[in-house]
């Protein structure tokens, strides 16, 4: 059960955020309840505790403390201005627009600027929500101060969270997700034998497991700098995580290939809706299937077994048997495709061994076989090479002026908020601020008109459902103050726990919570909640209009820019890997591959408006999914080539060959040609076609008597990368030409 929780919430980040916010609010309510403050001030304290907790996102505790300390005077100034200007409509509205602009513009100053902007905006909103008056300001100062102190107690005392602790939980989540992926691969052995419809579900489990493992790897990448002991440890862990990810993904592909009469394309793992390859089931006998199932279960055991329980002769024998498959030991009599699965098991076992050493330290070597000892020697040599390498960081220049994303967003949200204020006051002179709040929120973490449209739609749906729930709960709770506050705490936790998963669910819990707060303030009525729906719809519409008219960033433009970024990084990784495999100087290819993965994740998020079910352009939706899936296929092969290239310095099994540079020239040229065409459709660059990569090299080259299959794998990845890159030309409308002689 703990593994399932760790896998569903990597690093327990969502659980910690929800519990910390609920604890801060509960502590604030307890303190204020003892002091006997009125209900309106209880509501203000709860809201102040919530915003002072969730606004701060910095990773280092010292930075969090500084931001929280700076946030208190910002909050006091904001509530003062909100209270004093609430009676002066024009001046108050103008100041609110300026405050909104400054809050969004502050995002350019990093997490601290974002946090202070959020605190300033939300506390100003708080003063409007509780209808604060000047005479109540001294009491509000005390309430807000108490809320900030309770937030600090929840953050630094009751629910302490350190970067190292978060990284450790993320590593456990990676292990748990790796174990779940192997479990899905075990399901693949029997998929479709009795229920053909179940095969599609198993493939979807495999696809989801692969994507979730990749997500965990990226999350760990983002926490290494702050959570690792030193840079060398961070780089070692980064490499071991990458090895385990690549080995497990390759094992899944080999299993799919073993189920088919023909080699399975990697696209099967990445394209939603893709079906299992023809063949129905693994073309092997029951005995070999049983051995394969046993060894997959053994691999899963090696992944999940805690270090304290990892000793013993039986577990050592399991590890030795799996590592022996790398050395062609005890391979079962089966088809070449099935034997490749067992070799993939050996590679995965080696990756798991390296991961265990990186996470848990040195292991017991007393029962090692020669194959296991060689694997340890290879890992030690890699560790030494990683520790001696240096990382080069090149920062890309940031756009200036109105082209800077934070400046553009600040101008857009200020214009949208002005429209929302004007329209909101026509609907209600008392609660117009709901439209402004919606307009503000739909701009958070969005960068194109399409993203804002989808986010506004989701917020509206969640609000409508929350209104229904609020009406029901208000009737049930009535005037039971502490019961209502208990439900508020439950909804706050649910809001933060579901926020990264579903914006619609988060909006539902927010609206249901507000219905209870209105009940506590004795301002509840069904018409008030209906008005909230109307204000929400108005705010979302104002946000979309502002995004579409003022300095617009259309979805096409944003996705094209991100696509070019992905292609540039793909070309960089591919060129570096092939240069190194052909005898060129070494480079930090793992870091480049992670940059590629992050760029691809950004592109995937940006295409959501195109792939959303409400999108009326079905052909465009299918094209976007197909292009992203092809790019994920390219990234997998590029990662694999990069990982293999970095083994050259330490592994006698891999030899450089100068001809690989020429063999890969066409791939890099085609990637750059596609990027040039996306940047400028009038580009004259064309996609080259010609003989397969494998045929460009003579059979048997690069082989050594013992390790010939390493070269086969390099050529296979090059061939698949070449095919996937060429496949991008058709959906992007790029013409092809024969290869140049």
C-alpha positions as CSV (number, residue, x, y, z in Angstrom):
1,X,0.0,0.0,0.0
2,X,2.9,2.4,0.8
3,X,4.4,1.6,-2.6
4,X,1.1,2.4,-4.3
5,X,0.9,5.7,-2.4
6,X,4.5,6.6,-3.2
7,X,3.9,5.8,-6.9
8,X,0.7,7.7,-7.2
9,X,2.1,10.8,-5.5
10,X,5.9,10.9,-6.2
11,X,7.8,12.5,-3.3
12,X,4.4,12.7,-1.5
13,X,4.4,16.3,-2.7
14,X,0.6,16.5,-3.1
15,X,0.0,14.8,0.2
16,X,2.5,17.1,2.0
17,X,1.0,20.3,0.3
18,X,-2.5,19.3,1.4
19,X,-1.6,18.3,4.9
20,X,0.6,21.4,5.5
21,X,-2.2,23.7,4.3
22,X,-4.8,22.0,6.4
23,X,-2.5,22.0,9.4
24,X,-1.9,25.7,9.1
25,X,-5.6,26.5,8.8
26,X,-6.5,24.2,11.7
27,X,-3.8,25.7,13.9
28,X,-5.0,29.2,13.0
29,X,-8.6,28.4,13.8
30,X,-7.6,26.8,17.1
31,X,-5.7,29.9,18.2
32,X,-8.4,32.3,17.0
33,X,-11.1,30.1,18.5
34,X,-9.4,30.3,21.9
35,X,-9.2,34.1,21.6
36,X,-13.0,34.1,20.8
37,X,-12.8,36.2,17.6
38,X,-16.0,36.6,15.5
39,X,-16.8,34.1,12.6
40,X,-15.9,36.7,9.9
41,X,-12.3,37.0,11.4
42,X,-12.1,33.2,11.6
43,X,-12.8,33.0,7.9
44,X,-10.2,35.7,7.2
45,X,-7.6,33.9,9.3
46,X,-8.3,30.6,7.5
47,X,-7.9,32.3,4.1
48,X,-4.7,34.0,5.2
49,X,-3.2,30.8,6.5
50,X,-4.1,29.0,3.3
51,X,-2.5,31.6,1.0
52,X,0.6,32.1,3.2
53,X,1.2,28.3,3.0
54,X,0.5,27.4,-0.7
55,X,2.1,30.6,-2.2
56,X,5.6,29.6,-1.0
57,X,7.2,27.1,-3.4
58,X,10.9,27.5,-2.8
59,X,12.9,24.3,-2.0
60,X,15.4,25.6,0.5
61,X,14.0,26.1,4.1
62,X,16.0,29.3,4.6
63,X,14.6,30.8,1.4
64,X,11.1,29.8,2.5
65,X,11.6,31.6,5.8
66,X,12.7,34.8,4.2
67,X,9.8,34.8,1.8
68,X,7.3,34.1,4.6
69,X,8.8,37.0,6.6
70,X,8.6,39.3,3.6
71,X,5.0,38.1,2.9
72,X,3.6,39.4,6.2
73,X,4.2,43.1,5.6
74,X,3.0,42.6,2.0
75,X,-0.2,41.0,3.4
76,X,-0.8,43.8,5.9
77,X,-0.3,46.5,3.3
78,X,-2.6,44.7,0.9
79,X,-5.4,44.2,3.4
80,X,-5.1,47.9,4.5
81,X,-5.4,49.2,0.9
82,X,-8.2,46.8,0.1
83,X,-10.2,47.9,3.1
84,X,-9.6,51.6,2.7
85,X,-10.2,51.7,-1.0
86,X,-13.3,49.5,-1.0
87,X,-15.6,52.5,-0.6
88,X,-13.9,54.4,-3.4
89,X,-15.0,52.5,-6.5
90,X,-12.9,54.1,-9.2
91,X,-9.7,54.5,-7.3
92,X,-10.1,51.0,-5.7
93,X,-10.6,49.4,-9.1
94,X,-7.6,51.2,-10.7
95,X,-5.4,50.1,-7.8
96,X,-6.6,46.5,-8.0
97,X,-5.7,46.5,-11.7
98,X,-2.2,47.9,-10.9
99,X,-1.8,45.3,-8.1
100,X,-2.7,42.5,-10.5
101,X,-0.2,43.7,-13.1
102,X,2.6,43.9,-10.4
103,X,1.6,40.5,-9.0
104,X,1.9,38.8,-12.4
105,X,5.0,40.8,-13.4
106,X,6.7,39.6,-10.2
107,X,6.9,36.1,-11.6
108,X,10.0,37.2,-13.6
109,X,11.8,37.4,-10.2
110,X,11.4,33.6,-9.6
111,X,9.6,31.8,-6.8
112,X,9.9,34.7,-4.3
113,X,8.4,37.2,-6.7
114,X,5.6,34.8,-7.6
115,X,4.9,34.1,-3.9
116,X,4.8,37.8,-2.9
117,X,2.5,38.6,-5.8
118,X,0.1,35.8,-4.9
119,X,0.0,36.9,-1.3
120,X,-0.6,40.5,-2.2
121,X,-3.5,39.6,-4.6
122,X,-5.1,37.0,-2.5
123,X,-5.1,39.1,0.7
124,X,-6.6,42.0,-1.2
125,X,-9.3,39.6,-2.4
126,X,-9.7,38.5,1.2
127,X,-10.6,42.0,2.3
128,X,-13.3,42.2,-0.3
129,X,-14.6,38.7,0.5
130,X,-15.1,39.4,4.3
131,X,-16.3,43.0,3.6
132,X,-13.6,44.5,5.8
133,X,-14.2,48.0,7.2
134,X,-11.5,50.4,8.5
135,X,-12.5,50.0,12.1
136,X,-11.8,46.3,11.9
137,X,-8.2,46.7,10.5
138,X,-6.4,46.3,13.9
139,X,-8.2,43.0,14.5
140,X,-7.4,41.9,10.9
141,X,-3.7,42.7,11.5
142,X,-3.7,40.4,14.5
143,X,-5.6,37.7,12.6
144,X,-3.3,37.8,9.6
145,X,-0.2,37.8,11.8
146,X,-1.5,34.8,13.7
147,X,-2.2,33.1,10.4
148,X,1.4,33.7,9.2
149,X,2.9,32.5,12.5
150,X,0.7,29.3,12.4
151,X,1.8,28.8,8.8
152,X,5.4,29.0,9.8
153,X,4.8,26.5,12.6
154,X,3.1,24.0,10.2
155,X,6.0,24.4,7.7
156,X,9.0,24.4,9.9
157,X,8.0,22.5,13.0
158,X,5.0,20.2,12.5
159,X,5.5,19.1,8.9
160,X,9.1,19.7,8.2
161,X,10.2,19.1,4.6
162,X,13.8,19.2,3.5
163,X,15.2,19.0,-0.1
164,X,17.1,15.9,0.8
165,X,14.0,14.3,2.3
166,X,11.9,15.2,-0.8
167,X,14.6,13.7,-3.1
168,X,14.7,10.5,-1.0
169,X,10.9,10.1,-1.3
170,X,11.1,10.8,-5.1
171,X,13.7,8.0,-5.4
172,X,11.4,5.6,-3.6
173,X,8.6,6.7,-5.9
174,X,10.9,5.9,-8.9
175,X,11.5,2.4,-7.5
176,X,7.7,1.9,-6.9
177,X,6.9,3.1,-10.4
178,X,9.6,0.9,-11.9
179,X,8.1,-2.1,-10.1
180,X,4.7,-1.2,-11.4
181,X,6.0,-1.0,-15.0
182,X,7.6,-4.5,-14.6
183,X,4.3,-5.8,-13.3
184,X,2.6,-4.4,-16.5
185,X,5.3,-6.2,-18.6
186,X,4.4,-9.4,-16.8
187,X,0.8,-8.9,-17.7
188,X,1.9,-8.6,-21.3
189,X,3.0,-12.2,-21.4
190,X,-0.6,-13.5,-21.2
191,X,-2.5,-10.6,-22.7
192,X,-5.1,-11.5,-25.2
193,X,-5.0,-15.3,-24.7
194,X,-8.5,-15.5,-23.2
195,X,-9.9,-12.0,-23.6
196,X,-8.8,-10.2,-26.7
197,X,-10.2,-6.9,-25.3
198,X,-7.9,-7.2,-22.3
199,X,-4.9,-6.9,-24.6
200,X,-5.6,-3.3,-25.3
201,X,-5.9,-2.6,-21.6
202,X,-2.6,-4.2,-20.8
203,X,-0.9,-2.2,-23.6
204,X,-2.4,1.0,-22.1
205,X,-1.1,-0.1,-18.6
206,X,2.3,-0.5,-20.2
207,X,2.2,2.8,-22.0
208,X,1.0,4.6,-18.8
209,X,3.6,2.9,-16.7
210,X,6.4,3.9,-19.1
211,X,5.1,7.6,-19.1
212,X,4.8,7.7,-15.3
213,X,8.4,6.3,-14.9
214,X,9.6,9.0,-17.2
215,X,7.7,11.6,-15.2
216,X,9.4,10.5,-12.0
217,X,12.8,10.7,-13.6
218,X,12.1,14.3,-14.7
219,X,10.9,15.2,-11.2
220,X,14.1,13.8,-9.7
221,X,16.1,15.8,-12.2
222,X,14.5,19.0,-10.9
223,X,15.4,18.2,-7.3
224,X,19.0,16.9,-7.7
225,X,20.7,20.3,-7.4
226,X,19.1,21.1,-4.0
227,X,18.6,17.6,-2.5
228,X,21.9,15.8,-3.3
229,X,24.9,15.9,-1.0
230,X,27.2,17.2,-3.7
231,X,27.4,17.6,-7.5
232,X,29.2,14.3,-8.0
233,X,26.4,12.4,-6.1
234,X,23.8,14.3,-8.1
235,X,25.4,13.4,-11.5
236,X,25.8,9.7,-10.4
237,X,22.2,9.4,-9.4
238,X,21.1,11.2,-12.6
239,X,23.0,8.6,-14.6
240,X,21.7,5.6,-12.7
241,X,18.1,6.8,-13.0
242,X,18.6,7.3,-16.7
243,X,20.1,3.8,-17.1
244,X,17.1,2.2,-15.3
245,X,14.6,4.2,-17.3
246,X,16.2,3.3,-20.7
247,X,16.7,-0.4,-19.7
248,X,13.0,-0.8,-18.6
249,X,11.6,0.9,-21.7
250,X,13.8,-1.3,-23.9
251,X,12.6,-4.4,-22.1
252,X,9.0,-3.4,-22.7
253,X,9.8,-2.9,-26.4
254,X,11.5,-6.3,-26.6
255,X,8.5,-8.0,-25.1
256,X,6.2,-6.3,-27.6
257,X,8.6,-7.5,-30.4
258,X,8.5,-11.1,-29.1
259,X,4.7,-11.0,-29.4
260,X,4.9,-10.2,-33.1
261,X,6.1,-11.8,-36.2
262,X,7.9,-8.5,-37.1
263,X,9.9,-6.1,-35.1
264,X,7.6,-3.7,-33.1
265,X,8.1,0.0,-33.7
266,X,8.7,2.1,-30.6
267,X,5.7,4.2,-31.6
268,X,3.5,1.4,-30.1
269,X,4.7,2.5,-26.6
270,X,4.0,6.2,-27.2
271,X,1.0,6.7,-29.5
272,X,-2.4,6.6,-27.7
273,X,-4.8,4.1,-29.3
274,X,-2.0,2.0,-30.8
275,X,-2.8,-1.7,-30.7
276,X,-0.7,-4.8,-29.9
277,X,1.3,-6.1,-32.8
278,X,-0.1,-9.1,-34.7
279,X,0.8,-12.5,-33.5
280,X,-1.6,-12.9,-30.5
281,X,0.9,-14.3,-27.9
282,X,4.5,-14.9,-27.4
283,X,5.7,-17.5,-29.9
284,X,7.5,-19.7,-27.3
285,X,6.7,-22.8,-25.4
286,X,5.1,-23.0,-22.0
287,X,8.4,-23.8,-20.3
288,X,10.2,-20.7,-21.7
289,X,7.2,-18.6,-20.9
290,X,7.3,-19.8,-17.3
291,X,11.1,-19.0,-17.1
292,X,10.5,-15.5,-18.5
293,X,7.6,-14.9,-16.0
294,X,9.8,-16.1,-13.1
295,X,12.7,-13.9,-14.1
296,X,10.5,-10.8,-14.6
297,X,9.1,-11.4,-11.1
298,X,12.6,-11.7,-9.8
299,X,13.6,-8.4,-11.5
300,X,10.6,-6.8,-9.8
301,X,11.7,-8.2,-6.5
302,X,15.2,-6.8,-6.9
303,X,13.7,-3.4,-7.6
304,X,11.3,-3.3,-4.6
305,X,13.1,-5.2,-1.9
306,X,14.3,-2.8,0.8
307,X,18.1,-2.6,1.4
308,X,17.7,-4.2,4.9
309,X,16.0,-7.2,3.4
310,X,18.2,-7.5,0.3
311,X,20.8,-9.8,1.8
312,X,20.8,-13.5,1.5
313,X,22.0,-16.3,-0.8
314,X,18.6,-16.7,-2.5
315,X,18.4,-13.0,-3.6
316,X,22.1,-13.1,-4.7
317,X,21.4,-16.2,-6.9
318,X,18.5,-14.4,-8.5
319,X,20.6,-11.3,-9.2
320,X,23.5,-13.5,-10.6
321,X,21.1,-15.4,-12.9
322,X,19.7,-12.3,-14.4
323,X,23.1,-10.7,-14.9
324,X,24.3,-13.8,-16.5
325,X,21.9,-13.2,-19.4
326,X,24.1,-10.2,-20.4
327,X,27.0,-12.7,-20.9
328,X,24.9,-15.1,-23.0
329,X,24.8,-17.5,-20.1
330,X,21.9,-20.0,-19.7
331,X,19.8,-18.4,-22.5
332,X,16.8,-20.7,-23.2
333,X,16.3,-22.4,-26.5
334,X,13.8,-20.0,-28.2
335,X,13.5,-17.7,-31.1
336,X,16.0,-14.8,-31.5
337,X,13.4,-12.3,-30.5
338,X,12.7,-14.1,-27.2
339,X,16.4,-14.5,-26.5
340,X,16.6,-10.8,-26.9
341,X,14.1,-10.4,-24.1
342,X,16.3,-12.4,-21.8
343,X,19.3,-10.2,-22.8
344,X,17.1,-7.2,-22.1
345,X,16.4,-8.7,-18.6
346,X,20.2,-8.9,-18.0
347,X,20.6,-5.2,-19.0
348,X,17.7,-4.2,-16.8
349,X,19.2,-6.2,-13.9
350,X,22.5,-4.4,-14.4
351,X,20.7,-1.0,-14.3
352,X,18.9,-2.1,-11.1
353,X,22.2,-3.1,-9.5
354,X,23.7,0.3,-10.4
355,X,20.6,2.0,-9.0
356,X,20.7,0.1,-5.8
357,X,24.4,1.0,-5.3
358,X,23.7,4.7,-6.1
359,X,20.8,4.8,-3.7
360,X,21.8,2.4,-0.9
361,X,25.6,2.3,-1.0
362,X,27.9,-0.7,-1.5
363,X,26.3,-4.2,-1.6
364,X,27.4,-7.6,-0.4
365,X,29.8,-9.1,-3.0
366,X,30.5,-12.4,-1.3
367,X,28.2,-14.4,-3.6
368,X,29.1,-12.7,-6.9
369,X,29.6,-14.8,-10.0
370,X,32.1,-13.7,-12.7
371,X,29.3,-12.1,-14.7
372,X,28.2,-10.1,-11.6
373,X,31.7,-9.1,-10.8
374,X,32.2,-7.7,-14.3
375,X,29.0,-5.7,-14.0
376,X,30.3,-4.2,-10.8
377,X,33.6,-3.4,-12.4
378,X,31.8,-1.6,-15.2
379,X,29.7,0.4,-12.8
380,X,32.8,1.4,-10.7
381,X,34.5,2.5,-13.9
382,X,31.5,4.6,-14.9
383,X,31.3,6.1,-11.4
384,X,34.9,7.2,-11.6
385,X,34.3,8.7,-15.1
386,X,31.2,10.6,-13.9
387,X,33.0,12.0,-10.8
388,X,35.8,13.4,-13.0
389,X,33.6,15.0,-15.6
390,X,32.5,18.6,-15.5
391,X,29.2,20.1,-16.4
392,X,28.9,23.0,-18.8
393,X,25.8,25.2,-18.5
394,X,24.8,27.6,-21.3
395,X,22.0,29.9,-20.4
396,X,19.7,30.9,-23.2
397,X,19.1,34.7,-23.5
398,X,15.7,35.8,-22.3
399,X,13.5,37.9,-24.5
400,X,13.3,41.6,-23.6
401,X,10.4,44.1,-23.4
402,X,6.9,43.0,-24.2
403,X,8.2,39.8,-25.7
404,X,9.2,38.6,-22.2
405,X,6.5,36.1,-21.1
406,X,6.0,37.7,-17.6
407,X,5.6,41.2,-19.1
408,X,3.2,40.0,-21.8
409,X,1.1,38.0,-19.2
410,X,1.0,41.0,-16.9
411,X,-0.4,43.3,-19.6
412,X,-2.9,40.6,-20.7
413,X,-4.2,39.9,-17.2
414,X,-4.4,43.6,-16.4
415,X,-6.6,44.2,-19.5
416,X,-8.6,41.1,-18.8
417,X,-9.1,42.1,-15.2
418,X,-10.3,45.6,-16.3
419,X,-12.9,44.0,-18.5
420,X,-13.9,41.6,-15.7
421,X,-14.3,44.5,-13.2
422,X,-16.5,46.4,-15.6
423,X,-18.6,43.4,-16.5
424,X,-18.6,41.9,-13.0
425,X,-20.0,45.2,-11.4
426,X,-22.8,45.1,-14.0
427,X,-23.7,41.6,-12.7
428,X,-23.2,42.4,-9.0
429,X,-21.8,45.5,-7.3
430,X,-21.0,43.4,-4.2
431,X,-19.3,40.3,-5.6
432,X,-17.8,41.5,-8.9
433,X,-14.4,40.3,-7.7
434,X,-15.2,36.6,-8.6
435,X,-14.9,37.5,-12.2
436,X,-11.5,39.1,-11.5
437,X,-10.3,36.1,-9.6
438,X,-11.2,33.7,-12.4
439,X,-9.5,36.0,-15.0
440,X,-6.4,36.0,-12.8
441,X,-6.4,32.2,-12.2
442,X,-6.8,31.2,-15.9
443,X,-3.6,33.1,-16.7
444,X,-1.5,31.2,-14.0
445,X,0.8,28.6,-15.6
446,X,-0.6,29.2,-19.1
447,X,1.2,30.6,-22.1
448,X,-1.2,30.6,-25.1
449,X,-4.7,31.5,-26.0
450,X,-5.7,27.8,-26.4
451,X,-4.3,26.9,-22.9
452,X,-6.3,29.8,-21.4
453,X,-9.5,28.7,-23.2
454,X,-9.2,25.1,-21.9
455,X,-8.4,26.2,-18.4
456,X,-11.4,28.6,-18.4
457,X,-13.6,25.8,-19.6
458,X,-12.4,23.4,-16.9
459,X,-12.9,26.0,-14.2
460,X,-16.4,26.7,-15.4
461,X,-17.3,23.0,-15.3
462,X,-15.9,22.5,-11.9
463,X,-17.6,25.6,-10.6
464,X,-21.0,24.5,-11.9
465,X,-20.6,21.1,-10.2
466,X,-19.3,22.8,-7.0
467,X,-22.4,25.1,-6.9
468,X,-24.6,22.0,-6.8
469,X,-22.5,20.5,-4.0
470,X,-22.5,23.8,-2.1
471,X,-26.3,24.1,-2.2
472,X,-26.6,20.6,-0.8
473,X,-24.0,21.0,1.9
474,X,-25.3,24.4,3.0
475,X,-28.7,22.8,3.6
476,X,-27.1,19.9,5.6
477,X,-24.7,21.9,7.7
478,X,-26.9,24.9,8.5
479,X,-25.4,27.0,11.3
480,X,-23.1,24.3,12.7
481,X,-20.0,26.5,12.7
482,X,-17.3,23.9,13.6
483,X,-18.8,21.2,11.4
484,X,-18.7,23.6,8.5
485,X,-15.0,24.5,9.3
486,X,-14.2,20.7,9.4
487,X,-15.7,20.3,6.0
488,X,-13.8,23.3,4.8
489,X,-10.5,21.7,6.0
490,X,-11.5,18.5,4.1
491,X,-12.2,20.4,0.9
492,X,-8.9,22.4,1.3
493,X,-7.0,19.1,1.5
494,X,-8.8,17.7,-1.5
495,X,-8.3,20.9,-3.4
496,X,-4.5,20.7,-3.0
497,X,-4.2,17.0,-3.4
498,X,-6.1,17.0,-6.7
499,X,-4.8,20.2,-8.2
500,X,-1.9,18.7,-10.2
501,X,-4.2,15.9,-11.4
502,X,-7.4,17.7,-12.5
503,X,-8.1,21.4,-12.6
504,X,-11.8,20.6,-12.8
505,X,-11.8,18.7,-9.5
506,X,-9.8,21.5,-7.9
507,X,-12.4,24.1,-9.0
508,X,-15.2,21.8,-7.7
509,X,-13.7,21.6,-4.2
510,X,-13.0,25.4,-4.2
511,X,-16.6,26.3,-5.0
512,X,-18.0,23.8,-2.6
513,X,-15.8,25.2,0.1
514,X,-16.9,28.7,-0.7
515,X,-20.5,27.7,-0.3
516,X,-19.7,26.7,3.3
517,X,-17.8,29.9,3.9
518,X,-20.8,31.9,2.7
519,X,-22.9,29.9,5.1
520,X,-20.6,30.8,8.0
521,X,-20.7,34.5,7.0
522,X,-24.6,34.3,6.9
523,X,-24.5,35.5,3.3
524,X,-25.5,32.2,1.7
525,X,-28.2,31.8,-0.8
526,X,-28.7,29.8,-4.0
527,X,-28.7,33.0,-5.9
528,X,-25.2,33.8,-4.6
529,X,-23.8,30.5,-5.9
530,X,-25.6,31.0,-9.2
531,X,-24.0,34.4,-9.4
532,X,-20.7,32.8,-8.9
533,X,-21.2,30.7,-12.0
534,X,-22.1,33.8,-14.0
535,X,-19.1,35.7,-12.7
536,X,-16.8,32.7,-13.4
537,X,-18.0,32.4,-17.0
538,X,-17.5,36.2,-17.4
539,X,-14.0,36.1,-15.9
540,X,-13.0,33.2,-18.2
541,X,-14.4,35.0,-21.2
542,X,-12.5,38.2,-20.3
543,X,-9.3,36.2,-19.9
544,X,-9.7,34.6,-23.3
545,X,-10.6,37.9,-25.0
546,X,-7.5,39.6,-23.5
547,X,-5.3,36.7,-24.5
548,X,-6.6,36.8,-28.0
549,X,-6.5,40.5,-28.6
550,X,-3.6,41.9,-26.4
551,X,-0.2,40.7,-27.4
552,X,-1.6,37.3,-28.4
553,X,0.4,34.1,-28.4
554,X,-1.6,31.7,-30.5
555,X,-1.4,28.0,-29.8
556,X,0.1,27.3,-33.2
557,X,2.9,29.8,-32.7
558,X,3.7,28.5,-29.2
559,X,3.7,24.8,-30.3
560,X,5.8,25.6,-33.3
561,X,8.4,27.4,-31.1
562,X,8.4,24.5,-28.7
563,X,8.6,22.0,-31.5
564,X,11.7,23.8,-32.9
565,X,13.2,23.7,-29.4
566,X,12.6,20.0,-29.2
567,X,14.1,19.4,-32.7
568,X,17.2,21.5,-31.9
569,X,17.8,19.5,-28.7
570,X,17.2,16.2,-30.5
571,X,19.8,17.2,-33.1
572,X,22.2,18.2,-30.4
573,X,21.9,14.9,-28.5
574,X,22.0,12.8,-31.8
575,X,25.0,14.7,-33.1
576,X,26.9,14.4,-29.8
577,X,26.1,10.7,-29.4
578,X,27.2,9.8,-32.9
579,X,30.4,11.9,-32.7
580,X,31.3,10.1,-29.5
581,X,30.5,6.7,-30.9
582,X,32.7,7.5,-33.9
583,X,35.7,8.4,-31.7
584,X,35.1,12.1,-31.0
585,X,35.6,13.8,-27.7
586,X,33.3,13.0,-24.8
587,X,30.5,15.3,-23.8
588,X,27.8,15.4,-21.1
589,X,25.2,13.6,-23.1
590,X,22.9,12.6,-20.2
591,X,22.3,16.2,-19.3
592,X,21.6,17.0,-23.0
593,X,19.1,14.1,-23.1
594,X,17.4,15.4,-20.0
595,X,17.1,18.8,-21.6
596,X,15.5,17.1,-24.6
597,X,13.1,15.3,-22.3
598,X,12.1,18.6,-20.5
599,X,11.6,20.3,-23.8
600,X,9.4,17.5,-25.0
601,X,7.3,17.6,-21.8
602,X,6.8,21.4,-22.4
603,X,5.6,20.6,-25.9
604,X,3.3,17.9,-24.7
605,X,1.7,20.3,-22.2
606,X,1.3,23.0,-24.9
607,X,-0.5,20.7,-27.3
608,X,-3.3,19.9,-24.8
609,X,-5.6,22.6,-26.3
610,X,-5.2,20.8,-29.6
611,X,-5.8,17.3,-28.2
612,X,-8.5,18.2,-25.8
613,X,-11.9,16.5,-26.4
614,X,-13.6,19.9,-26.9
615,X,-11.4,20.7,-29.8
616,X,-13.5,20.6,-33.0
617,X,-10.6,19.9,-35.3
618,X,-10.3,16.1,-35.1
619,X,-7.7,15.7,-37.8
620,X,-5.5,18.3,-36.2
621,X,-5.9,16.6,-32.9
622,X,-4.8,13.3,-34.4
623,X,-1.9,15.0,-36.1
624,X,-0.7,16.6,-32.9
625,X,-0.9,13.3,-31.0
626,X,1.0,11.5,-33.8
627,X,3.8,14.1,-34.0
628,X,4.3,14.1,-30.2
629,X,4.4,10.3,-30.2
630,X,7.0,10.3,-33.0
631,X,9.1,12.8,-31.1
632,X,8.9,10.6,-27.9
633,X,10.1,7.7,-30.1
634,X,13.0,9.8,-31.3
635,X,13.8,10.9,-27.8
636,X,13.9,7.2,-26.6
637,X,16.4,6.2,-29.3
638,X,18.5,9.4,-28.8
639,X,18.6,8.7,-25.1
640,X,19.7,5.1,-25.7
641,X,22.4,6.2,-28.1
642,X,23.6,8.8,-25.6
643,X,23.7,6.2,-22.8
644,X,25.7,3.8,-25.0
645,X,28.1,6.5,-26.2
646,X,29.0,7.4,-22.6
647,X,30.1,3.8,-22.0
648,X,32.9,4.0,-24.5
649,X,35.5,5.2,-22.1
650,X,34.9,2.4,-19.5
651,X,33.6,-0.6,-21.4
652,X,35.7,-3.0,-23.5
653,X,32.5,-4.2,-25.0
654,X,31.9,-1.1,-27.1
655,X,34.4,0.2,-29.7
656,X,34.2,3.5,-31.6
657,X,33.9,3.5,-35.3
658,X,34.6,6.6,-37.4
659,X,32.0,5.6,-40.0
660,X,29.1,6.1,-37.6
661,X,29.6,9.9,-38.0
662,X,28.8,9.6,-41.7
663,X,26.0,7.1,-41.1
664,X,24.3,9.5,-38.8
665,X,24.8,12.7,-40.9
666,X,21.5,12.2,-42.7
667,X,19.6,11.9,-39.4
668,X,21.0,15.2,-38.1
669,X,20.4,16.9,-41.5
670,X,16.8,15.8,-41.6
671,X,16.2,17.0,-38.0
672,X,17.6,20.4,-38.9
673,X,15.6,20.5,-42.1
674,X,12.4,19.8,-40.3
675,X,13.3,22.5,-37.7
676,X,14.0,25.0,-40.5
677,X,10.7,24.2,-42.2
678,X,8.7,24.7,-38.9
679,X,10.5,28.0,-38.3
680,X,10.0,29.2,-41.9
681,X,7.5,27.3,-44.2
682,X,9.3,28.8,-47.2
683,X,12.5,27.1,-46.3
684,X,14.1,25.2,-49.2
685,X,15.6,22.5,-47.0
686,X,14.3,19.0,-47.9
687,X,14.3,15.6,-46.2
688,X,16.9,13.2,-47.6
689,X,16.0,9.6,-48.1
690,X,18.2,6.7,-49.1
691,X,19.4,3.3,-48.0
692,X,18.9,2.1,-44.5
693,X,21.5,3.0,-41.9
694,X,22.4,-0.7,-41.3
695,X,23.1,-1.2,-45.0
696,X,25.5,1.8,-45.0
697,X,27.9,-0.2,-42.9
698,X,29.3,-3.6,-43.9
699,X,28.0,-6.6,-42.0
700,X,30.1,-7.7,-39.2
701,X,31.9,-4.4,-38.6
702,X,32.3,-3.0,-35.1
703,X,31.9,-6.5,-33.8
704,X,34.2,-8.1,-31.2
705,X,34.1,-11.9,-30.7
706,X,32.3,-11.5,-27.4
707,X,30.1,-8.4,-27.6
708,X,28.7,-8.2,-31.1
709,X,25.2,-7.4,-30.0
710,X,26.1,-4.0,-28.6
711,X,26.9,-2.8,-32.1
712,X,23.6,-4.4,-33.4
713,X,21.8,-2.3,-30.8
714,X,23.5,0.9,-31.9
715,X,22.7,0.3,-35.5
716,X,19.1,-0.6,-34.5
717,X,18.7,2.6,-32.6
718,X,20.2,4.6,-35.5
719,X,17.8,2.9,-38.0
720,X,14.7,3.5,-35.8
721,X,15.7,7.1,-35.2
722,X,16.2,7.6,-39.0
723,X,12.8,6.2,-39.7
724,X,11.0,8.2,-37.0
725,X,12.7,11.5,-38.1
726,X,11.7,10.8,-41.7
727,X,8.2,9.9,-40.5
728,X,7.8,13.5,-39.1
729,X,8.0,14.9,-42.6
730,X,4.6,13.6,-43.7
731,X,2.3,15.1,-40.9
732,X,4.3,18.4,-41.0
733,X,4.0,18.6,-44.8
734,X,7.7,18.6,-45.7
735,X,8.7,17.2,-49.1
736,X,11.4,14.5,-49.5
737,X,14.2,14.1,-51.9
738,X,16.5,11.2,-52.7
739,X,19.8,11.1,-50.8
740,X,22.7,13.1,-52.3
741,X,25.4,11.1,-54.0
